Amino acid sequence: QVQLVESGGGLVQAGGSLRLSCAASGRTFSTYFMGWFRQAPGKEREFVAATDWSGKSTYFANSVKGRFTISRLNAENTVYLQMNSLKPEDTAVYYCAARETGVGPYDYWGQGTQVTVSS
């Protein structure tokens, strides 16, 4: 079982930056494929970014490409989402997720952290 705890959310003005962190329990964090998702009020949860076990392969939704980066520090069981040039439409609850394989549904989810971008 893996537990994921997000932090770093908050209120920021448009154009600002935030860095989200996701701390994971478990000895096998370095083998997990990690992702970030978000859900805005009244909308379905959507994919934001993901990284493979090494952090060398990364994937982004078109809406955040060029503004967000994802990274991981396996020695500290942590994955990060650096968000720059934030827009009001980035406002959402952001969730960290992990899966044990490179494909398929995510197996574990965090509780989420709120990000609010004011115009």
PARO-131451 format. One line per field, with one value per atom (N, C-alpha, C): residue in one letter; x, y, z; atom name. Coordinates in Angstrom, 3 decimals, padded with zeros to 6 digits. Each point is the difference from the previous one (the first is absolute). Layout:
<bapas>
aa <- [A_...]
x <- [X_...]
y <- [Y_...]
z <- [Z_...]
at <- [CA_...]
</bapas>
This chain:
<bapas>
aa <- [Q_Q_Q_V_V_V_Q_Q_Q_L_L_L_V_V_V_E_E_E_S_S_S_G_G_G_G_G_G_G_G_G_L_L_L_V_V_V_Q_Q_Q_A_A_A_G_G_G_G_G_G_S_S_S_L_L_L_R_R_R_L_L_L_S_S_S_C_C_C_A_A_A_A_A_A_S_S_S_G_G_G_R_R_R_T_T_T_F_F_F_S_S_S_T_T_T_Y_Y_Y_F_F_F_M_M_M_G_G_G_W_W_W_F_F_F_R_R_R_Q_Q_Q_A_A_A_P_P_P_G_G_G_K_K_K_E_E_E_R_R_R_E_E_E_F_F_F_V_V_V_A_A_A_A_A_A_T_T_T_D_D_D_W_W_W_S_S_S_G_G_G_K_K_K_S_S_S_T_T_T_Y_Y_Y_F_F_F_A_A_A_N_N_N_S_S_S_V_V_V_K_K_K_G_G_G_R_R_R_F_F_F_T_T_T_I_I_I_S_S_S_R_R_R_L_L_L_N_N_N_A_A_A_E_E_E_N_N_N_T_T_T_V_V_V_Y_Y_Y_L_L_L_Q_Q_Q_M_M_M_N_N_N_S_S_S_L_L_L_K_K_K_P_P_P_E_E_E_D_D_D_T_T_T_A_A_A_V_V_V_Y_Y_Y_Y_Y_Y_C_C_C_A_A_A_A_A_A_R_R_R_E_E_E_T_T_T_G_G_G_V_V_V_G_G_G_P_P_P_Y_Y_Y_D_D_D_Y_Y_Y_W_W_W_G_G_G_Q_Q_Q_G_G_G_T_T_T_Q_Q_Q_V_V_V_T_T_T_V_V_V_S_S_S_S_S_S]
x <- [000.841_-000.841_000.881_-000.391_000.736_-000.916_000.514_-000.745_000.673_-000.820_000.494_-000.568_000.854_-000.431_000.511_-000.937_000.358_000.128_000.810_000.129_000.456_-000.088_000.504_-001.060_-001.251_-001.054_-000.218_-000.808_-000.285_-000.626_-000.012_-000.560_001.144_-000.082_001.053_-000.647_000.640_-000.518_000.384_-000.781_000.302_001.415_000.717_001.383_000.998_-000.491_000.866_000.354_000.692_000.479_-000.314_-000.116_-000.137_000.738_000.487_000.570_-000.746_-000.597_-000.682_000.961_-000.177_000.788_-000.932_000.483_-000.748_000.972_-000.240_000.847_-000.659_000.783_-000.528_000.628_-000.812_000.522_000.363_000.723_000.306_001.413_000.567_001.389_000.181_-001.087_000.132_-000.402_000.041_-000.391_000.761_001.256_000.834_-000.430_-000.861_-000.474_-001.347_-000.630_-001.333_000.017_-000.964_-000.302_-000.887_000.382_-000.693_-000.690_-001.165_-000.739_-000.664_-000.346_-000.794_-001.271_-001.099_-001.288_-000.620_-001.055_-000.702_-001.483_-000.773_-001.440_-000.512_-000.554_-000.590_-001.469_-000.581_-001.419_-000.890_-000.853_-000.941_000.593_001.274_000.659_000.540_000.288_000.575_001.494_000.507_001.432_000.759_001.105_000.764_001.478_000.651_001.444_000.747_001.072_000.843_001.406_000.627_001.388_000.330_001.058_000.434_001.473_000.589_001.407_000.223_000.963_000.307_000.859_000.432_000.698_001.292_000.631_001.300_-000.111_-001.146_-000.148_000.484_000.537_000.554_-001.072_-001.055_-001.107_-001.150_-000.440_-001.088_-001.081_-001.193_-001.166_-000.865_-000.578_-000.783_-001.265_-001.036_-001.188_000.347_-000.630_000.284_-000.239_-000.966_-000.363_001.083_000.927_001.033_001.400_000.107_001.315_000.726_001.253_000.788_-000.123_-000.962_-000.189_000.264_-000.321_000.160_001.159_000.687_000.983_-000.241_000.338_-000.128_001.376_000.281_001.288_-000.189_000.992_-000.102_001.367_-000.032_001.201_-000.227_000.457_-000.292_000.614_001.122_000.642_-000.864_-000.908_-000.883_-001.453_-000.238_-001.381_-000.945_000.456_-000.789_-000.050_-001.156_-000.160_-000.524_000.457_-000.325_-000.723_-000.811_-000.594_000.267_000.895_000.311_-000.935_-000.749_-001.007_000.361_000.289_000.351_-001.050_000.023_-000.932_-001.436_-000.376_-001.317_-001.116_-001.080_-001.184_-001.211_-001.005_-001.207_-000.588_000.130_-000.551_000.801_001.125_000.743_-000.576_-000.949_-000.618_-000.678_000.378_-000.528_000.578_-000.537_000.652_000.957_001.243_001.029_000.276_000.026_000.200_001.273_000.683_001.146_-000.483_000.570_-000.400_001.205_-000.094_001.097_-000.550_000.779_-000.384_001.248_-000.218_001.112_000.526_-000.761_000.449_-000.057_000.586_000.048_-001.288_-000.925_-001.265_-001.140_-001.213_-001.156_-000.391_-000.998_-000.490_001.002_-000.135_000.830_-000.545_000.940_-000.375_-000.235_000.689_-000.047_-000.189_-000.764_-000.297_000.177_000.424_000.052_-001.338_-000.066_-001.235_-000.193_001.043_-000.117_000.413_000.402_000.336_-000.597_-000.574_-000.712_000.974_-000.165_000.737_-001.025_000.132_-000.909_000.820_-000.313_000.711_-000.969_000.324_-000.871_000.414_-000.981_000.283_000.326]
y <- [-001.191_001.191_001.248_000.971_001.259_001.123_000.886_001.199_001.215_000.888_001.191_001.234_000.961_001.225_001.199_000.776_001.192_001.213_000.950_001.274_001.053_001.257_001.091_000.806_-000.402_000.772_001.329_000.840_001.294_000.948_001.269_001.062_000.791_000.205_000.735_000.849_001.104_000.849_-000.581_000.341_-000.429_000.442_-000.888_000.259_-000.482_-000.373_-000.458_-001.470_-000.488_-001.382_-000.682_-001.301_-000.847_-001.301_-000.620_-001.329_-000.942_-001.006_-001.025_-001.150_-000.585_-001.163_-001.151_-001.192_-001.209_-000.957_-000.216_-000.912_-001.370_-001.021_-001.358_-000.885_-000.886_-001.005_-001.236_-000.901_-001.244_-000.048_-001.175_-000.174_-000.040_-000.224_-000.212_001.223_001.173_001.228_000.148_-000.342_000.223_-000.827_-000.975_-000.813_000.462_000.959_000.419_001.062_-000.095_001.040_000.998_001.279_001.013_001.020_000.439_000.982_001.055_001.087_001.064_000.177_000.149_000.251_001.210_000.539_001.104_-000.085_000.585_000.044_001.366_000.704_001.308_-000.174_000.969_-000.104_-000.243_-001.008_-000.289_-000.703_-000.372_-000.662_-001.364_-000.808_-001.301_000.140_-000.963_-000.018_-000.191_000.731_-000.077_-000.207_-000.603_-000.238_001.316_000.144_001.189_-000.363_-000.917_-000.342_-001.358_-000.631_-001.293_-000.193_-000.910_-000.322_-001.481_-000.570_-001.399_-000.138_-001.221_-000.267_000.803_000.267_000.673_001.513_000.515_001.441_000.524_-000.870_000.440_000.124_-000.754_000.101_000.715_001.085_000.784_000.242_000.233_000.143_001.130_000.783_001.153_000.141_000.492_000.410_001.227_000.131_001.135_001.334_000.022_001.249_000.515_-000.856_000.428_-000.106_-000.522_-000.196_001.332_000.014_001.222_000.857_-000.288_000.772_-000.842_-001.285_-000.892_-000.970_-000.374_-001.062_-000.995_-001.245_-001.044_-000.591_-000.268_-000.596_-000.887_-000.815_-000.890_-000.169_-000.229_-000.263_-001.325_-001.071_-001.333_-000.227_000.626_-000.172_000.545_000.917_000.599_-000.367_-000.950_-000.469_001.155_000.916_001.202_000.302_000.431_000.478_001.437_000.818_001.429_000.398_001.027_000.637_001.491_000.489_001.422_000.669_000.965_000.658_001.476_000.411_001.384_000.626_001.323_000.734_-000.479_-000.076_-000.542_000.889_-000.668_000.674_-000.324_000.850_-000.305_-001.368_-000.434_-001.304_-001.173_000.281_-001.052_-000.270_000.809_-000.193_-001.358_-000.781_-001.361_-000.628_-001.145_-000.856_-000.902_-000.017_-000.782_-001.276_-001.113_-001.300_-000.653_-000.640_-000.827_-001.440_-000.741_-001.388_-000.853_-001.282_-000.931_-001.276_-000.566_-001.318_-000.870_-001.269_-000.933_-000.402_000.288_-000.318_001.255_-000.083_001.164_000.292_-000.925_000.188_-000.409_000.405_-000.391_001.038_-000.325_000.967_000.200_001.146_000.275_-000.774_-000.494_-000.873_000.756_001.114_000.728_001.488_000.633_001.420_000.727_001.259_000.851_000.679_000.787_000.688_001.307_000.510_001.208_001.251_001.004_001.309_001.075_001.008_001.033_001.033_000.295_001.086_000.988_001.249_001.044_001.122_000.325_001.051_001.149_001.145_001.160_000.843_000.633_000.818_001.436]
z <- [000.000_000.000_000.000_-000.759_-000.107_000.444_000.801_000.389_-000.601_-000.538_-000.666_000.694_000.287_000.675_-000.783_-000.526_-000.755_000.922_-000.416_000.700_-000.990_000.435_-000.827_-000.716_000.126_-000.637_000.705_-000.617_000.596_-000.982_000.385_-000.830_-000.631_-001.292_-000.705_-001.087_-000.323_-001.079_-001.352_-000.985_-001.360_-000.385_-000.642_-000.358_001.036_001.152_001.078_-000.126_001.026_000.008_001.320_-000.074_001.179_-000.274_001.064_-000.126_000.927_-000.593_000.766_000.278_001.164_000.375_000.321_-000.250_000.337_000.672_001.281_000.768_000.037_-000.313_-000.069_001.062_000.529_000.911_-000.812_000.594_-000.689_-000.539_000.004_-000.409_-001.499_-000.725_-001.434_-000.799_000.621_-000.708_-001.295_000.006_-001.176_-001.194_000.199_-001.116_-000.534_000.668_-000.393_-001.096_-000.851_-000.970_000.737_-000.004_000.791_-000.894_000.452_-000.786_000.864_-000.636_000.598_-000.825_000.718_-000.624_000.694_-000.594_000.645_-000.308_000.898_-000.194_000.411_-000.964_000.250_000.369_000.675_000.392_-001.211_000.105_-001.072_-001.197_000.088_-001.131_000.417_-000.991_000.281_000.296_000.693_000.271_-001.311_-000.140_-001.238_000.296_-000.956_000.082_-000.139_000.788_-000.085_-000.462_000.726_-000.308_000.594_-000.524_000.528_-000.283_000.765_-000.208_000.267_-000.710_000.227_001.258_000.274_001.258_000.109_-001.123_000.033_000.019_-000.412_-000.142_-001.336_-000.827_-001.280_-001.076_000.126_-000.951_000.685_-000.608_000.582_-001.049_000.474_-000.861_000.558_-000.905_000.444_-000.830_000.645_-000.732_-000.839_-001.133_-000.875_000.708_000.889_000.670_000.947_000.402_000.943_-000.584_-001.204_-000.607_-000.130_000.412_-000.055_001.250_000.843_001.234_001.246_-000.063_001.147_-000.269_001.061_-000.090_001.135_-000.249_001.004_000.243_001.257_000.335_001.221_000.265_001.155_000.645_001.288_000.765_000.699_-000.621_000.524_001.378_000.262_001.299_001.133_-000.350_001.014_-000.231_-000.890_-000.264_-000.302_-000.825_-000.264_-001.494_-000.440_-001.374_000.084_-000.935_000.019_-001.283_000.135_-001.165_000.121_-000.835_-000.037_-000.986_000.465_-000.833_-000.145_-001.207_-000.300_-000.908_-000.062_-000.866_000.213_001.227_000.338_-000.528_-000.377_-000.549_000.884_-000.027_000.790_-000.330_-001.243_-000.374_000.563_000.647_000.689_001.388_000.419_001.311_000.070_001.007_000.148_001.255_000.343_000.984_-000.766_000.434_-000.674_000.798_-000.724_000.602_-000.529_000.897_-000.335_-000.118_-000.929_-000.182_-000.362_000.323_-000.281_-000.614_-000.890_-000.499_-000.101_000.118_000.081_-001.366_-001.031_-001.346_-000.858_-001.162_-000.864_-000.738_000.037_-000.695_000.914_-000.365_000.782_001.019_000.805_000.981_001.126_000.656_001.160_001.203_000.791_001.109_001.295_000.174_001.262_-000.271_000.914_-000.147_001.322_-000.092_001.174_000.234_001.056_000.370_-000.761_-000.567_-000.802_000.750_-000.767_000.557_-000.909_000.617_-000.758_-000.555_-001.274_-000.646_-000.539_000.403_-000.460_-000.623_-001.237_-000.714_-000.229_000.547_-000.128_-001.206_-000.593_-001.197_000.374]
at <- [N_CA_C_N_CA_C_N_CA_C_N_CA_C_N_CA_C_N_CA_C_N_CA_C_N_CA_C_N_CA_C_N_CA_C_N_CA_C_N_CA_C_N_CA_C_N_CA_C_N_CA_C_N_CA_C_N_CA_C_N_CA_C_N_CA_C_N_CA_C_N_CA_C_N_CA_C_N_CA_C_N_CA_C_N_CA_C_N_CA_C_N_CA_C_N_CA_C_N_CA_C_N_CA_C_N_CA_C_N_CA_C_N_CA_C_N_CA_C_N_CA_C_N_CA_C_N_CA_C_N_CA_C_N_CA_C_N_CA_C_N_CA_C_N_CA_C_N_CA_C_N_CA_C_N_CA_C_N_CA_C_N_CA_C_N_CA_C_N_CA_C_N_CA_C_N_CA_C_N_CA_C_N_CA_C_N_CA_C_N_CA_C_N_CA_C_N_CA_C_N_CA_C_N_CA_C_N_CA_C_N_CA_C_N_CA_C_N_CA_C_N_CA_C_N_CA_C_N_CA_C_N_CA_C_N_CA_C_N_CA_C_N_CA_C_N_CA_C_N_CA_C_N_CA_C_N_CA_C_N_CA_C_N_CA_C_N_CA_C_N_CA_C_N_CA_C_N_CA_C_N_CA_C_N_CA_C_N_CA_C_N_CA_C_N_CA_C_N_CA_C_N_CA_C_N_CA_C_N_CA_C_N_CA_C_N_CA_C_N_CA_C_N_CA_C_N_CA_C_N_CA_C_N_CA_C_N_CA_C_N_CA_C_N_CA_C_N_CA_C_N_CA_C_N_CA_C_N_CA_C_N_CA_C_N_CA_C_N_CA_C_N_CA_C_N_CA_C_N_CA_C_N_CA_C_N_CA_C_N_CA_C_N_CA_C_N_CA_C_N_CA_C_N_CA_C_N_CA_C_N_CA_C_N_CA_C]
</bapas>
